[in-house]
Amino acid sequence: MRISISVSILFASLLAGCSPIVENHGHNLKDADFSQVVIGQSRKEDVQALLGSPSAAATFGDATWYYIALREETVGPKEPQVTEQKVIGIRFDSTDTVVEILDYATKDGKPVVLVEKTTPAQGKTLSFFEQLLGNIGRFNTPSRGLTPTPGSSPGRI
């Protein structure tokens, strides 16, 4: 009887370890009501009142606000995997009126290639021993104390 209870507890704990850990980042776009954003009528203030502050905003070109949602799942010791990613872009014209609503999915993303190059620094590279022995023979300058002014006692300035 005790063995079957122990095996059941062990089996349940192993199954619990296999369940994914789900993390949601960004806006909750499922609850957001984009149907209330009307192209040609809604303004920035209306969009912010309906959806909140954007996750990001374009810094160049057209004024565009981006609402980003990301869902990651982690199973056991594996790296987190992005299972769902959604980006909604709302583009405004010069009068801050909505011009276009853009909908991007995971397939629309492009990989970013990082550059591994480094910029060489000017100067001489010291070896370990040059750094270790470099201060031999160099003496610090004596501490620069304030010289007392005539008529004052030592220790007071």
KEDRENNU-111016 format. One record per residue (C-alpha): residue number from 1; x, z, y. Coordinates in Angstrom, 3 decimals, always signed. Each point is the difference from the previous one (the first is absolute). Example, Ala and Ser with C-alpha at 12.3 -4.5 7.8 and 13.67 -1.06 7.14 Angstrom:
// residues 2
@num=1 c1=+12.300 c3=+7.800 c2=-4.500
@num=2 c1=+1.370 c3=-0.660 c2=+3.440
***
This chain:
// residues 157
@num=1 c1=+0.000 c3=+0.000 c2=+0.000
@num=2 c1=+2.769 c3=+0.973 c2=+2.427
@num=3 c1=+1.977 c3=-3.125 c2=-0.857
@num=4 c1=-2.913 c3=-2.297 c2=+0.820
@num=5 c1=-0.535 c3=+1.747 c2=+3.347
@num=6 c1=+3.696 c3=-0.322 c2=+0.822
@num=7 c1=+0.009 c3=-3.679 c2=-0.987
@num=8 c1=-3.123 c3=-0.604 c2=+2.107
@num=9 c1=+1.586 c3=+1.663 c2=+3.035
@num=10 c1=+3.209 c3=-1.971 c2=-0.484
@num=11 c1=-1.929 c3=-3.275 c2=-0.402
@num=12 c1=-2.104 c3=+0.704 c2=+3.120
@num=13 c1=+3.097 c3=+0.783 c2=+2.075
@num=14 c1=+1.673 c3=-3.231 c2=-1.155
@num=15 c1=-3.081 c3=-1.997 c2=+0.985
@num=16 c1=-0.129 c3=+1.722 c2=+3.393
@num=17 c1=+3.638 c3=-1.001 c2=+0.583
@num=18 c1=-0.920 c3=-3.665 c2=-0.507
@num=19 c1=-2.718 c3=-0.096 c2=+2.621
@num=20 c1=+1.151 c3=-1.748 c2=+3.176
@num=21 c1=+0.580 c3=+1.787 c2=+3.289
@num=22 c1=-1.891 c3=-1.956 c2=+2.655
@num=23 c1=+1.091 c3=+0.060 c2=+3.645
@num=24 c1=-1.934 c3=-1.666 c2=+2.798
@num=25 c1=+1.788 c3=-0.786 c2=+3.259
@num=26 c1=-1.339 c3=-1.244 c2=+3.304
@num=27 c1=-3.606 c3=-0.620 c2=+0.945
@num=28 c1=-2.978 c3=+0.309 c2=-2.325
@num=29 c1=-1.109 c3=-3.611 c2=+0.367
@num=30 c1=-2.777 c3=+0.316 c2=-2.586
@num=31 c1=-1.934 c3=+2.338 c2=+2.267
@num=32 c1=+0.809 c3=-1.943 c2=+3.165
@num=33 c1=-2.847 c3=-2.147 c2=+1.226
@num=34 c1=+1.549 c3=-3.233 c2=+1.219
@num=35 c1=-3.428 c3=-1.639 c2=+0.228
@num=36 c1=-0.602 c3=+1.906 c2=+3.228
@num=37 c1=+2.991 c3=-1.719 c2=+1.625
@num=38 c1=-1.497 c3=-3.092 c2=+1.608
@num=39 c1=+2.284 c3=-2.903 c2=+0.857
@num=40 c1=-0.361 c3=-0.925 c2=+3.671
@num=41 c1=-1.811 c3=+3.243 c2=+0.912
@num=42 c1=+1.901 c3=+3.063 c2=-1.262
@num=43 c1=+2.803 c3=+1.305 c2=+2.147
@num=44 c1=+3.080 c3=+2.131 c2=-0.817
@num=45 c1=-1.856 c3=+3.199 c2=+0.927
@num=46 c1=-2.856 c3=-0.903 c2=-2.386
@num=47 c1=+2.393 c3=-0.752 c2=-2.868
@num=48 c1=+1.871 c3=+3.259 c2=+0.527
@num=49 c1=-3.269 c3=+1.946 c2=+0.086
@num=50 c1=-1.160 c3=-1.621 c2=-3.269
@num=51 c1=+3.239 c3=-0.109 c2=-1.995
@num=52 c1=+2.372 c3=+2.412 c2=+1.722
@num=53 c1=+3.537 c3=-0.705 c2=+1.140
@num=54 c1=+1.715 c3=-2.919 c2=-1.733
@num=55 c1=+2.836 c3=+0.487 c2=-2.480
@num=56 c1=+2.109 c3=-2.480 c2=+1.953
@num=57 c1=-0.275 c3=-2.307 c2=+2.978
@num=58 c1=+1.709 c3=-3.309 c2=+0.687
@num=59 c1=+2.812 c3=+0.253 c2=+2.526
@num=60 c1=+0.399 c3=-3.753 c2=+0.631
@num=61 c1=-2.457 c3=-2.816 c2=+0.379
@num=62 c1=-3.733 c3=+0.636 c2=-0.180
@num=63 c1=-1.250 c3=+3.571 c2=+0.196
@num=64 c1=-0.850 c3=+0.810 c2=-3.608
@num=65 c1=-0.834 c3=+3.342 c2=-1.592
@num=66 c1=+0.682 c3=+0.530 c2=-3.685
@num=67 c1=-1.886 c3=+2.435 c2=-2.231
@num=68 c1=+2.028 c3=+0.534 c2=-3.178
@num=69 c1=-1.017 c3=+1.618 c2=-3.294
@num=70 c1=+2.308 c3=+0.461 c2=-2.982
@num=71 c1=-0.660 c3=+1.459 c2=-3.452
@num=72 c1=+2.901 c3=+0.997 c2=-2.270
@num=73 c1=-0.131 c3=+1.278 c2=-3.557
@num=74 c1=+2.797 c3=+1.886 c2=-1.732
@num=75 c1=-0.034 c3=+0.433 c2=-3.771
@num=76 c1=+2.457 c3=+2.537 c2=-1.384
@num=77 c1=+3.590 c3=-0.393 c2=+1.184
@num=78 c1=-0.443 c3=-3.664 c2=+0.988
@num=79 c1=+0.303 c3=-1.278 c2=+3.566
@num=80 c1=-3.257 c3=-0.185 c2=+1.986
@num=81 c1=-1.781 c3=-3.348 c2=-0.326
@num=82 c1=-2.135 c3=-1.468 c2=+2.781
@num=83 c1=-3.375 c3=-0.671 c2=-1.626
@num=84 c1=-1.932 c3=-0.961 c2=+3.110
@num=85 c1=+0.998 c3=-0.979 c2=+3.503
@num=86 c1=-2.296 c3=-1.196 c2=+2.736
@num=87 c1=+0.702 c3=-0.832 c2=+3.623
@num=88 c1=-2.697 c3=-0.820 c2=+2.530
@num=89 c1=+1.190 c3=-1.568 c2=+3.259
@num=90 c1=-2.175 c3=-0.057 c2=+3.082
@num=91 c1=+1.214 c3=-2.415 c2=+2.671
@num=92 c1=-0.946 c3=+0.420 c2=+3.658
@num=93 c1=+0.131 c3=-2.412 c2=+2.922
@num=94 c1=+1.312 c3=+0.720 c2=+3.498
@num=95 c1=-3.270 c3=+1.771 c2=+0.956
@num=96 c1=+0.296 c3=+2.372 c2=-3.006
@num=97 c1=-2.923 c3=-1.648 c2=-1.799
@num=98 c1=+0.123 c3=-0.612 c2=-3.779
@num=99 c1=+0.894 c3=-3.626 c2=-0.760
@num=100 c1=+0.637 c3=+0.081 c2=-3.757
@num=101 c1=-0.078 c3=+2.334 c2=-2.998
@num=102 c1=+2.756 c3=-0.713 c2=-2.522
@num=103 c1=-0.063 c3=+1.241 c2=-3.603
@num=104 c1=+3.289 c3=+0.195 c2=-1.907
@num=105 c1=+0.372 c3=+0.997 c2=-3.657
@num=106 c1=+3.033 c3=+0.838 c2=-2.152
@num=107 c1=+0.518 c3=-3.674 c2=-0.894
@num=108 c1=+0.420 c3=-0.845 c2=+3.701
@num=109 c1=+3.057 c3=+2.257 c2=+0.340
@num=110 c1=+3.525 c3=-1.354 c2=+0.064
@num=111 c1=+3.034 c3=+1.775 c2=-1.440
@num=112 c1=+2.575 c3=+1.278 c2=+2.447
@num=113 c1=+3.614 c3=-0.688 c2=-0.928
@num=114 c1=+2.377 c3=+2.636 c2=+1.317
@num=115 c1=+3.449 c3=-1.057 c2=+1.186
@num=116 c1=+2.791 c3=+1.992 c2=-1.630
@num=117 c1=+2.713 c3=-0.980 c2=+2.509
@num=118 c1=+1.771 c3=+2.569 c2=+2.148
@num=119 c1=+1.598 c3=-0.386 c2=+3.393
@num=120 c1=+3.751 c3=+0.660 c2=-0.058
@num=121 c1=+1.142 c3=+2.753 c2=+2.336
@num=122 c1=+2.925 c3=-0.477 c2=+2.343
@num=123 c1=+3.050 c3=+2.192 c2=-0.415
@num=124 c1=+2.268 c3=+1.149 c2=-2.760
@num=125 c1=-1.273 c3=+1.374 c2=-3.279
@num=126 c1=+1.927 c3=+3.107 c2=-0.991
@num=127 c1=+0.789 c3=+0.793 c2=-3.604
@num=128 c1=-0.705 c3=+3.421 c2=-1.493
@num=129 c1=+3.580 c3=+1.200 c2=+0.490
@num=130 c1=+0.188 c3=-1.349 c2=+3.559
@num=131 c1=-3.102 c3=+2.005 c2=+0.842
@num=132 c1=+1.324 c3=+3.091 c2=-1.799
@num=133 c1=+3.451 c3=-0.081 c2=+1.546
@num=134 c1=-0.931 c3=-1.602 c2=+3.304
@num=135 c1=-0.074 c3=+3.229 c2=+2.021
@num=136 c1=+3.381 c3=+1.299 c2=-1.102
@num=137 c1=+2.174 c3=+0.278 c2=+3.069
@num=138 c1=-2.923 c3=-0.178 c2=+2.379
@num=139 c1=-0.649 c3=+3.146 c2=+1.900
@num=140 c1=-3.083 c3=+0.902 c2=+1.939
@num=141 c1=+0.399 c3=+0.429 c2=+3.707
@num=142 c1=+0.029 c3=+3.632 c2=+1.040
@num=143 c1=-3.381 c3=+1.354 c2=+0.900
@num=144 c1=-0.796 c3=-0.656 c2=+3.585
@num=145 c1=-0.997 c3=+3.302 c2=+1.468
@num=146 c1=-1.076 c3=+0.474 c2=+3.549
@num=147 c1=+2.696 c3=+1.272 c2=+2.251
@num=148 c1=-1.079 c3=+2.980 c2=+2.019
@num=149 c1=-0.268 c3=-0.454 c2=+3.702
@num=150 c1=+2.197 c3=+2.124 c2=+2.219
@num=151 c1=-1.457 c3=+3.470 c2=+0.543
@num=152 c1=-2.139 c3=+0.051 c2=-3.138
@num=153 c1=+0.722 c3=+2.138 c2=-2.971
@num=154 c1=+0.980 c3=-1.538 c2=-3.314
@num=155 c1=-2.962 c3=-0.765 c2=-2.245
@num=156 c1=-2.345 c3=-0.637 c2=+2.907
@num=157 c1=-0.473 c3=-3.270 c2=+1.732
***
